[in-house]
Amino acid sequence: MRTRLNVPGGLLAGLWLLIILLPVYIMVRAAFESQAAYTAGGPFAAPSQFSFDNFGLAIQMGFGRYLLNAGIITVGVVVLVLILVPPLAFAIVRSGSPSVRRIFRLMLFGLAIPAQVVVIPLYYLIDSLGLYDTLIGVILPTAAFVIPLTTLILTGSMREIGGELYEAMALDGAGSVRTFLTMVLPLSRSGIATIVVYSALNAWNGFLLPLILTRSPDVMVATVGLNGFRSQFSVNIPGLMAAVILTIVPIFVVYLFARRSLVAGLTGVGGK
């Protein structure tokens, strides 16, 4: 059976692809050109030269340190999420206690509270704990803001595990800890990959909390460090684009390795 070509759909898909790729082209082209060449040609011109000077400038401005700080914060947030969320989700799924369900509902209220609303009391809290201008002072609140949604995601993943598997583990004499470690965690790997990627994206791309809770360049992160390419009267666009590429590449690599598990976890088949 012959299929008819969907010409309008193909044209619209091509147009959408062009819209997506155009900003990428502008960013990559600017990153490998000097500021003078970029200013002379404009953002849509064909590239006239190829240079890594903008990346060197970004490193000289301390961007390597900013990326390292962002990496430390990202790893710290992911570790906290992996330590706290899987046992919490398991307790929510397996516990029949009304108090556990009430705590879960209360925790989900965190999804409705944006960071902008609590940033001022959060600043005073972090400062009173002596954690202002430290990486741990950014890690803790960042993890706190991602825990509600990651718990919801992993809870949905663990609910997909059939009750007969729990019964089989119980007949085998397994307790809750053994069941959690040997059965639930392996079967929830897609959901775990989802919360890892989600947590890493939020921590790496975080801007508001690092901006408010840090001050010195030694603990500055990449998203805040991008502001260094802007002066009072001008913006070094090629240098800024090079720094943006340096910021994008690490988290893009993480996404490439975990994209299948991420999609599986978000569609609710993590426990299958």
ZAMARGU-4260 file (C-alpha; in steps of 0.2 Angstrom, whole numbers, plus 5000, padded with zeros to 4 digits):
<rodrens>
0) 5000/5000/5000 | 5007/5017/4994 | 5008/5031/5007 | 5004/5049/5001 | 5017/5062/5005
5) 5012/5075/5017 | 5019/5090/5009 | 5012/5103/5020 | 5017/5093/5036 | 5035/5091/5029
10) 5036/5110/5025 | 5030/5115/5042 | 5042/5102/5050 | 5056/5110/5040 | 5051/5127/5045
15) 5051/5122/5063 | 5068/5114/5061 | 5075/5130/5053 | 5068/5140/5068 | 5077/5129/5080
20) 5093/5128/5071 | 5095/5147/5067 | 5099/5152/5086 | 5111/5138/5087 | 5120/5143/5071
25) 5121/5161/5077 | 5128/5155/5094 | 5141/5144/5086 | 5146/5156/5073 | 5149/5170/5085
30) 5159/5159/5097 | 5172/5156/5084 | 5174/5174/5077 | 5182/5189/5084 | 5172/5203/5090
35) 5177/5215/5076 | 5172/5202/5062 | 5156/5198/5071 | 5151/5217/5072 | 5156/5219/5054
40) 5146/5204/5047 | 5131/5204/5059 | 5123/5189/5067 | 5117/5181/5051 | 5132/5182/5040
45) 5142/5168/5034 | 5158/5165/5045 | 5173/5174/5039 | 5186/5166/5051 | 5189/5152/5063
50) 5197/5155/5080 | 5197/5148/5098 | 5202/5165/5105 | 5185/5168/5113 | 5186/5151/5123
55) 5203/5156/5129 | 5196/5173/5135 | 5182/5164/5144 | 5195/5153/5153 | 5206/5169/5157
60) 5191/5177/5165 | 5189/5163/5177 | 5176/5153/5168 | 5185/5137/5172 | 5182/5140/5190
65) 5164/5145/5188 | 5161/5128/5178 | 5170/5119/5192 | 5159/5127/5205 | 5143/5123/5195
70) 5149/5105/5194 | 5152/5104/5212 | 5134/5111/5216 | 5127/5099/5203 | 5135/5084/5210
75) 5130/5089/5228 | 5112/5091/5223 | 5111/5075/5214 | 5119/5065/5228 | 5107/5073/5241
80) 5092/5068/5230 | 5099/5050/5227 | 5101/5048/5246 | 5084/5055/5251 | 5071/5053/5237
85) 5072/5034/5234 | 5069/5029/5252 | 5056/5042/5254 | 5047/5037/5238 | 5047/5019/5244
90) 5040/5023/5260 | 5026/5033/5252 | 5022/5018/5240 | 5023/5004/5253 | 5017/5013/5269
95) 4998/5012/5272 | 4999/5025/5286 | 4988/5040/5284 | 5002/5051/5292 | 5014/5047/5278
100) 5000/5051/5265 | 4997/5068/5273 | 5016/5072/5274 | 5017/5067/5255 | 5003/5079/5251
105) 5010/5093/5262 | 5027/5091/5253 | 5019/5092/5236 | 5014/5110/5241 | 5032/5114/5237
110) 5028/5112/5219 | 5017/5128/5220 | 5030/5138/5229 | 5043/5147/5217 | 5060/5151/5224
115) 5057/5170/5220 | 5043/5170/5234 | 5055/5164/5248 | 5072/5170/5242 | 5072/5184/5256
120) 5069/5173/5271 | 5080/5160/5263 | 5094/5172/5262 | 5092/5176/5281 | 5091/5158/5285
125) 5107/5153/5275 | 5116/5169/5282 | 5111/5164/5300 | 5118/5147/5298 | 5134/5154/5292
130) 5133/5146/5275 | 5132/5162/5265 | 5144/5163/5251 | 5148/5145/5251 | 5144/5131/5239
135) 5135/5121/5252 | 5124/5136/5255 | 5118/5134/5237 | 5117/5115/5237 | 5105/5113/5251
140) 5091/5125/5245 | 5093/5119/5227 | 5091/5101/5233 | 5076/5106/5244 | 5067/5114/5229
145) 5069/5099/5217 | 5065/5086/5230 | 5045/5088/5229 | 5045/5085/5210 | 5058/5071/5210
150) 5049/5062/5224 | 5033/5063/5214 | 5041/5056/5198 | 5050/5042/5208 | 5034/5038/5217
155) 5025/5036/5201 | 5039/5025/5194 | 5038/5013/5210 | 5020/5012/5209 | 5022/5002/5192
160) 5030/4988/5201 | 5018/4974/5203 | 5012/4968/5220 | 5016/4950/5216 | 5034/4954/5216
165) 5033/4961/5233 | 5024/4945/5238 | 5037/4935/5231 | 5051/4944/5240 | 5041/4942/5256
170) 5039/4923/5253 | 5058/4923/5251 | 5060/4930/5268 | 5066/4947/5263 | 5063/4962/5274
175) 5059/4980/5268 | 5078/4985/5267 | 5082/4970/5256 | 5067/4972/5245 | 5071/4990/5243
180) 5089/4987/5238 | 5088/4971/5228 | 5071/4973/5219 | 5064/4991/5220 | 5080/5001/5215
185) 5084/4990/5200 | 5067/4990/5193 | 5066/5009/5196 | 5082/5013/5187 | 5072/5023/5173
190) 5064/5034/5186 | 5080/5036/5195 | 5089/5042/5179 | 5074/5054/5177 | 5077/5062/5194
195) 5096/5062/5191 | 5094/5072/5175 | 5081/5083/5182 | 5091/5087/5197 | 5107/5090/5187
200) 5098/5102/5175 | 5090/5112/5189 | 5107/5113/5199 | 5118/5117/5183 | 5106/5130/5176
205) 5102/5138/5193 | 5104/5157/5193 | 5093/5165/5206 | 5100/5155/5221 | 5118/5157/5216
210) 5116/5175/5213 | 5108/5179/5230 | 5117/5167/5241 | 5135/5170/5234 | 5146/5185/5232
215) 5164/5181/5229 | 5171/5175/5213 | 5178/5160/5221 | 5161/5152/5223 | 5153/5160/5208
220) 5144/5148/5195 | 5144/5148/5176 | 5126/5155/5174 | 5131/5170/5185 | 5148/5172/5178
225) 5141/5175/5160 | 5137/5193/5166 | 5156/5196/5166 | 5155/5198/5147 | 5144/5213/5149
230) 5151/5230/5153 | 5142/5247/5156 | 5140/5251/5137 | 5143/5235/5127 | 5142/5217/5127
235) 5156/5205/5121 | 5144/5194/5111 | 5157/5182/5104 | 5165/5179/5121 | 5148/5177/5129
240) 5143/5164/5116 | 5159/5154/5119 | 5155/5154/5137 | 5137/5149/5134 | 5144/5134/5124
245) 5156/5129/5138 | 5141/5130/5149 | 5129/5119/5138 | 5141/5105/5133 | 5143/5096/5150
250) 5124/5095/5154 | 5121/5091/5136 | 5132/5076/5137 | 5123/5070/5153 | 5107/5071/5143
255) 5113/5061/5128 | 5118/5047/5140 | 5102/5047/5150 | 5089/5053/5137 | 5080/5036/5135
260) 5079/5033/5153 | 5073/5051/5155 | 5058/5048/5143 | 5054/5031/5150 | 5053/5038/5168
265) 5042/5053/5163 | 5030/5042/5153 | 5027/5032/5169 | 5035/5015/5163 | 5050/5016/5174
270) 5045/5001/5184 | 5041/4990/5169
</rodrens>
